[in-house]
């Protein structure tokens, strides 16, 4: 399950999630958008807080950008000079 799905299914406010996991709201939104991937300590905190409902594989492909990089699409579309 992705973080966004977890929040929606549990009716949880992002601020509550951030407080429990120990991250800032900007970090959460960066994770949700795929702008960044979590550090190992953050990934472990998220996994622990969600009782494993959100695991590291879900976090690696949270947003579209990360999903494309994960599947190699970004490398294929990149122009080589």
Residue pairs with C-beta under 8 A, 6 or more apart in sequence:
1 9
1 50
1 53
1 54
1 58
2 54
2 58
2 59
2 61
2 62
3 17
3 28
3 31
3 32
3 46
3 54
3 58
3 59
3 62
4 32
4 62
6 12
6 17
6 50
6 53
6 54
7 13
7 14
7 17
14 25
14 28
14 29
15 25
17 28
17 49
18 24
18 25
18 27
18 28
20 49
21 42
21 45
21 46
21 49
22 42
22 45
23 42
23 45
27 36
27 38
27 42
30 36
31 37
31 38
31 59
31 62
31 63
32 62
32 63
33 62
33 63
33 65
34 61
34 62
34 63
34 64
34 65
34 66
34 67
35 63
35 65
37 59
37 60
37 66
38 46
38 59
43 56
43 59
46 54
46 59
47 54
47 55
47 56
60 66
60 70
61 67
61 70
65 74
68 74
69 75
